[in-house]
Amino acid sequence: MPNLLIIQTSSLGDIVQSLQVASALKAQQPEWTISWVVRDLFAPFVRMSTVVDQLFVFRRLGGVRGFWRLIRELREKQFDVVMDMHGLLRSGLITRWSGGTRRIGRADAREGATIFYREKIPLPAGGRASHPLEILLQFCPAVGAKPELAGPLKMREIEHLNLAFMAPHRGQRPILIFPDSRRADKKWNGFGQFTALLIREAGRKAVWAGTDYIPCKEAFPEGTFVNLTGNTSLTSLSALIAKADWVVSNDSGPMHLAAALGVKTVGLFGPTDPRATGPYPINSPTNYAMQAPVGDLSLLPAREAFARFQRIQVLARKVAGPAAALGVAGLN
């Protein structure tokens, strides 16, 4: 049984997309055993994946001793193929010293990581400007698989997980909102007013989620709003998203996870290009992007975003069966 090691230590969005590639490989070559190297912060999330058979944890604060302990653990496994999907110096070093028979990395790797690979995957037709997932899918042909996704990402279920607060309201599942982001210029300050419009004018139920606590100063009728920011775990994240009707999010890991799970997704974009980093596939009838004027989220009024979202919902209903027009173009 061939052993494959994938190295993708962070961040959430990159891990989600690498898991999609691992799912594609497993679907076409189910005899492969897939192991994974991930940073300790994201280990609980990767453990939830149905395609990962064994996990190796990179402890960022473990120092040199912890790093060499990881290398010893990897070398004992004797991998047939090692894929560095992260493409940085640290992951390149892990690839080099893993003891893998084949060491495959990205042609666009940075920090000199390419010197540690025996093979480099070619970039897709779009080159470095391609969507990150399209770049990662090029690992598939290196082991005889087609660069095609295998459908929605599948995660393990958690027994006795209480998500009663995600119960439908007026016959419709809640809209799940992720208002935080690691970058200040990717955060939108209109989520409070946007949520108020959803609840008061559209009659919807809204749930906020994310790692950083963000207060909401609005007061809403009982049962129409739940604020989970600062209280959202990585282990329950997939189950939470799966309960939503729509996910509305800044350009962030949860946005990519929602798209990977096949949940209807709207990404809010400021300085980043939704055609390059938007919810994938960008031509899916469940994935849409909302670009702020001149790439500045401070110039996107909440009421305009609400109006666009209303149009998105109409468009999604129309294209639910046949293939959709490009989501970004449909929002301008």
C-alpha positions in Angstrom: 0.0 0.0 0.0 1.7 3.3 -1.1 2.4 5.9 1.6 1.9 9.5 0.8 3.0 12.4 3.0 1.5 15.9 2.5 3.2 18.9 4.1 0.8 21.8 4.6 1.3 23.3 8.1 -0.9 26.4 7.8 -3.0 28.5 7.4 -6.7 27.4 7.5 -7.5 28.4 3.9 -4.3 26.7 2.5 -5.0 23.6 4.5 -8.6 23.4 3.2 -7.5 23.6 -0.4 -4.7 21.0 0.2 -7.3 18.7 1.7 -9.4 19.1 -1.4 -6.4 17.9 -3.5 -5.9 15.0 -1.0 -9.6 14.1 -1.5 -9.1 14.1 -5.3 -6.1 11.8 -5.0 -7.9 9.5 -2.6 -11.0 9.3 -4.8 -8.9 8.2 -7.8 -6.4 6.1 -5.9 -8.1 4.7 -2.8 -5.2 2.4 -2.0 -3.0 5.3 -0.9 -2.4 5.9 2.7 -2.3 9.7 3.3 -0.3 11.2 6.2 -0.1 14.9 6.9 2.3 17.4 8.6 0.5 20.3 10.2 1.1 23.0 12.7 -0.3 22.2 16.2 -2.8 25.0 16.0 -4.5 23.4 13.0 -4.1 19.8 14.0 -7.6 19.5 15.4 -9.1 20.5 12.1 -7.0 18.2 10.0 -7.9 15.3 12.3 -11.6 15.8 11.2 -10.8 15.0 7.6 -11.9 11.7 6.3 -9.0 11.3 3.9 -6.1 11.8 6.4 -5.0 8.5 7.9 -2.1 9.7 10.1 -1.1 13.1 11.5 2.3 14.4 12.3 2.3 17.6 14.4 4.8 20.4 13.9 5.0 22.4 17.1 6.0 25.9 16.3 7.4 26.6 19.8 9.1 23.2 20.0 12.4 24.6 19.0 15.2 22.6 17.3 14.6 19.5 19.5 11.0 19.4 18.6 11.8 19.8 14.9 14.2 16.9 14.9 11.7 14.7 16.9 9.3 15.3 14.0 11.9 14.4 11.4 12.7 11.1 13.3 9.0 10.2 13.3 8.7 10.9 9.6 11.8 8.9 8.7 10.4 5.8 10.5 7.4 5.8 8.3 9.3 5.4 5.0 7.1 7.4 2.6 6.9 6.5 -1.1 5.9 10.1 -2.0 6.3 13.4 -0.1 4.4 16.5 -1.4 5.3 19.9 -0.1 2.2 21.9 -0.8 3.3 24.7 1.5 6.3 25.8 -0.4 8.4 27.6 2.2 11.8 27.0 3.7 10.5 25.2 6.7 8.3 22.8 4.7 11.2 22.3 2.2 13.5 21.2 5.0 10.9 18.8 6.3 10.5 17.4 2.8 14.3 17.0 2.3 14.8 15.2 5.6 11.6 13.1 5.6 13.4 10.2 3.9 10.7 10.0 1.2 11.6 8.2 -2.0 10.0 10.9 -4.2 10.1 14.5 -3.0 7.7 16.7 -5.0 7.3 20.4 -4.5 5.9 23.6 -6.1 7.7 25.4 -8.9 6.6 28.6 -7.3 7.9 27.8 -3.8 9.6 30.6 -1.9 12.5 31.1 0.5 14.7 28.7 -1.5 12.5 25.7 -0.8 12.9 24.4 -4.4 16.4 23.2 -3.8 15.0 20.4 -1.5 12.8 18.8 -4.2 13.6 16.1 -6.6 10.6 17.0 -8.7 8.7 20.2 -9.2 5.1 20.4 -10.4 4.5 22.7 -13.4 2.3 25.8 -13.0 -1.1 25.7 -14.7 -1.8 27.7 -17.8 -2.5 30.9 -15.8 1.0 30.7 -14.2 1.6 32.3 -10.8 -1.7 34.3 -11.2 -3.7 31.1 -11.2 -6.0 30.3 -8.3 -4.1 28.6 -5.5 -6.3 25.5 -5.7 -5.6 25.2 -9.5 -1.8 25.3 -8.6 -2.2 22.6 -6.0 -4.2 20.4 -8.3 -1.1 20.1 -10.4 0.3 17.6 -7.8 -2.3 15.1 -9.0 -0.7 14.2 -12.4 2.7 13.7 -10.7 1.2 10.4 -9.2 -1.0 9.5 -12.1 -4.2 11.2 -11.1 -6.3 13.7 -12.9 -6.3 17.3 -11.6 -10.0 17.3 -10.8 -11.8 17.9 -7.6 -13.8 15.0 -6.1 -16.9 17.0 -5.0 -17.6 18.6 -1.7 -15.0 18.1 1.1 -16.0 15.4 3.6 -15.3 15.8 7.3 -15.9 13.5 10.2 -19.0 14.0 12.3 -18.9 14.9 16.0 -21.2 13.0 18.2 -23.4 14.9 20.6 -22.5 18.3 19.1 -25.2 20.7 20.1 -26.0 23.1 17.2 -29.6 23.9 18.3 -28.9 27.6 17.7 -28.6 26.8 14.0 -32.3 25.8 13.8 -34.2 27.3 10.9 -36.1 30.6 11.4 -39.4 31.0 9.5 -38.6 27.9 7.5 -35.1 29.1 6.4 -31.7 28.0 7.7 -29.6 30.8 9.2 -27.1 32.9 7.4 -23.7 32.3 8.9 -21.4 35.3 8.9 -17.6 35.4 9.5 -16.7 39.1 10.2 -13.0 38.7 11.2 -9.8 38.3 9.2 -6.1 38.2 10.0 -5.5 41.3 7.9 -7.0 44.7 8.8 -7.4 45.7 5.2 -9.5 42.5 4.6 -12.0 43.3 7.4 -15.2 45.0 6.6 -16.8 47.3 9.3 -20.3 47.0 7.8 -21.3 43.6 9.1 -23.4 45.1 12.0 -25.6 47.1 9.7 -25.6 44.3 7.1 -26.9 41.9 9.7 -29.6 44.4 10.8 -30.8 44.6 7.3 -30.9 40.8 7.0 -32.9 40.4 10.1 -35.3 43.4 9.9 -35.8 43.8 6.2 -35.3 40.2 4.9 -36.7 38.4 7.9 -33.6 36.2 8.2 -31.8 34.7 11.2 -28.0 35.5 11.4 -25.2 33.8 13.2 -21.8 35.4 13.7 -18.8 33.1 14.0 -15.0 33.3 14.0 -11.9 33.2 16.2 -11.8 36.8 17.3 -14.6 38.3 19.4 -16.4 41.1 17.6 -19.2 42.9 19.5 -22.4 43.7 17.8 -24.1 46.9 19.1 -27.4 46.2 17.4 -30.4 44.9 19.3 -32.5 42.2 17.6 -35.7 40.3 18.3 -35.1 37.1 20.3 -34.0 34.1 18.3 -32.9 36.1 15.3 -29.2 36.7 16.1 -26.4 34.6 17.7 -22.9 35.9 18.3 -20.3 33.1 18.4 -17.2 35.1 17.6 -14.4 34.2 19.9 -16.2 30.9 20.7 -15.9 28.9 17.5 -13.7 25.8 17.5 -11.8 24.3 14.6 -13.3 20.9 15.3 -16.9 22.1 15.1 -16.3 24.6 12.3 -17.3 22.2 9.4 -20.5 21.0 11.2 -21.4 24.6 11.9 -21.0 25.7 8.3 -22.9 22.7 7.0 -26.0 23.9 8.9 -26.1 27.3 7.2 -28.1 28.4 4.2 -25.5 30.9 3.2 -22.0 31.8 4.4 -21.0 35.5 4.1 -17.4 36.1 4.9 -14.4 38.2 4.5 -11.6 36.7 2.3 -10.6 34.1 4.9 -10.2 30.4 5.7 -13.8 29.9 6.7 -14.9 31.3 3.3 -12.7 28.6 1.5 -14.0 25.9 3.8 -17.6 26.9 3.1 -17.0 26.7 -0.6 -15.1 23.3 -0.2 -18.1 21.9 1.7 -20.5 22.9 -1.1 -22.4 25.5 1.0 -23.6 28.6 -0.7 -20.8 31.2 -0.2 -20.3 34.9 -0.7 -16.8 36.3 -0.2 -16.3 40.0 0.5 -13.1 41.3 -1.2 -11.1 44.5 -0.7 -7.5 44.5 -1.8 -7.4 40.9 -2.9 -8.6 39.7 -6.3 -11.6 37.4 -6.1 -10.8 35.8 -9.4 -7.4 34.7 -8.0 -8.3 33.9 -4.4 -12.1 33.7 -4.3 -14.3 30.7 -3.3 -13.5 27.9 -5.7 -14.7 26.9 -8.2 -15.4 30.5 -9.1 -17.9 29.5 -11.8 -20.0 27.4 -9.4 -23.6 28.3 -8.8 -22.9 28.2 -5.1 -19.9 30.5 -5.0 -20.0 34.3 -5.4 -17.7 37.3 -4.7 -18.4 40.9 -3.8 -15.7 43.3 -4.7 -15.4 46.6 -2.9 -14.9 49.8 -4.9 -11.2 50.3 -5.9 -10.4 47.4 -3.5 -11.2 49.4 -0.4 -13.8 47.7 1.9 -14.4 51.0 3.7 -16.0 52.2 0.5 -18.6 49.4 0.5 -21.8 50.6 2.2 -23.8 48.0 4.1 -27.0 48.7 2.2 -25.3 48.3 -1.1 -23.9 44.9 0.1 -27.3 43.9 1.3 -28.8 44.8 -2.1 -26.1 42.8 -3.9 -26.7 39.8 -1.6 -30.5 39.9 -2.4 -29.6 39.8 -6.1 -27.2 37.0 -5.5 -29.9 34.9 -3.9 -32.2 35.4 -6.9 -29.3 34.5 -9.2 -28.4 31.4 -7.2 -32.0 30.1 -7.5 -32.0 30.7 -11.2 -28.7 28.8 -11.9 -29.1 26.1 -9.3 -29.5 23.5 -12.0 -27.4 24.5 -15.0 -23.9 25.9 -14.8 -23.7 29.5 -13.6 -22.2 32.5 -15.2 -19.0 33.7 -13.4 -20.0 34.7 -9.9 -17.9 37.9 -9.8 -19.3 39.2 -13.0 -22.9 38.6 -11.9 -22.5 41.0 -9.0 -21.3 44.1 -10.7 
